[in-house]
């Protein structure tokens, strides 16, 4: 858990959206926001979490809460996803990891032997249940999928204060 953020103003950002114009956190001031930092649509586990958040949207909206997903997906690939899949909430693109860094999310790289094991696991592991099914990542997405990015879920209140934060590694692979 990233407790250093809780009780502090949420870092500001303005990012391009797969569905259209740029989006800033300040655009949602006056309501609550759930920020979901993920690898994006190419990641089966991230799609599973997206599905869970999408199913909660009616209740979240009753509570004046919106969901924003932030992924390191390049804008052209994100727009492909928006054209081909019903994305339930704004899918914001941060390929330079600026918003990730502002929220204290890390990114680790591993030696080639770990990549080989990760590729094998990726091809043999069943896709987690989600509302979009299996999606084949573009070749340009593979390097990002095999990096060990922190995921994050932050709840920001209507005044722009972080009230809850959960962060952590997507996949911990040990060298053996």
N, C-alpha and C positions, 0 to 999 in steps of 0.2 A: 504494500500500500504506500502511496506517495503522500505521506502526511504533511510534508513541507508545503504543499499547495493549499491544503484545507484552511479555510478562514481568510485566505488572501484573494485579492482581485485576480480574476482569470486573465491570462495573457491574451492580448488582442491579436486577431489575425484577419486577413482578407485573402480568400482563396478562390480560384476558379471552380465552378460547379459543372459536373457532367450534364446536368439538366439545363444549363443556361448561364446566367450572369454570375459574376463573382458574388461571394457571400462573406459577410463579416460577422463575427460573434455579436458585435453591437447591434446588428439588424434585429436581434432577438431580445434586446433589453426590454424589460417589463414582463417577461415570461421566463420560465426555467428552461434550461437546455441540458440535454445529455450529449456529451461529446464522446463519440466512439472512435478511437484511433485503431486502425486495423491495417492489415496488408492489402485488403481490397477483395474484389469479386473473384480473383484468381485463386484465392485461398479458401479451401473447403471449410476449414474451421471458422474462418471469418464470416462466410456465408451462413453458417449455422447460427452464429451470434446475431447476424443481421436479421435472420428469420425470427429469432426470439424477440429482438427489439421491435420488429415490424408487428408482431402479434400483440405487443403491449401498447402500440401507438394509440388505439382508441382511449385506453385508460390514461396514458400519459397526457393526451390532449385535454381530457377532462380536468387534469391537474395543471393545465396551462404550461405544458412541457413539450418541447420539440426535440427531435433527435437530429444530430448532424454527424455524418460519418466522414472521417478524414483518413485518406489513404495516400500512399506515395505513388499512386497510379498516374502516369502521364495523361494529360487532358485528352489527347486523341483516343487513347484506349478507353478512358472513362466514358467518353461520348459514345463509343461503340457499345459499351454496356448499357448506357441509358437508352440507346435506340433498340436494343435487342431484349432487354429485360425490364420489368417494372420495378424500378428502384423506389422503395417506400419513403425515403427521406433524402434530403440533399446529400450528394456524394461529392465531397470536396477533394480536390487534388493538391497534394503537397509533395511532388517528386523530389524537391530539394530538402525535405525534412526540416523546414524552418519551424513550422508549428509544433512538430514533434519535439524539437529541441527546446522550444519555449515552455513546453509542459514537462520537461525533464525526462523525456522518453529516450532510451538508448538504442543503439544499434551495434551489434557485434558481428564480426566475421570470423570464419573458421578456416582451418587448413583444407586443402583439396580432399584429403581422405574423409573428412567429415561430410563434405559435399556429396561424395559418392554414396555414402550411407544415406544421406538425406534424399538423394534422387531415388535410390532403391526403395526407401520407405514411402516416398511419394507415389511411386508407381504400384506398390503392392498394398498399401493401406486403403480400405474402403472410404469413399467420400462420406463425410458426416451428413446426416439428414439435414436438408435445408429446403427452402421454398423455390430454389432456382435449379436444382439438380446439379449435374456435373458440368463444369465449364473448363474447357481446355485453355490454359494460359497461352498468351502469345510468347514467342521466343524471347522477346524483349523483356518479359516479366519474370523469367526464370531466375535470374541473378537475385532479384529482390525477394523472391519467394524463399530462396535458400539462405538468405541472411536471417539472423536471429534478432528481429526487431521487437522491442517492447510493444505490447498492446496497452491501451489505456481506456478507462471509462471515467469520465469526470462529470459530476453534476454541478452546474453553475446556476445560482439562483437569479431571480429577476433583477437584482442589483449588480450582477456581474461578479459575485463572490463564489469561489469554489467551496462547495459544501461537502463533497465526497470525492474521493479519488482512489482508484484501484489500478495499479500498473504491474506489468511483469513481462517476463520473457514468453514469447509464443512457443518456443520449442527449445528445450535444453538438451543438447547433444554432448555427451562426454566422449572425449578421446579415449580409446581403449587400446 
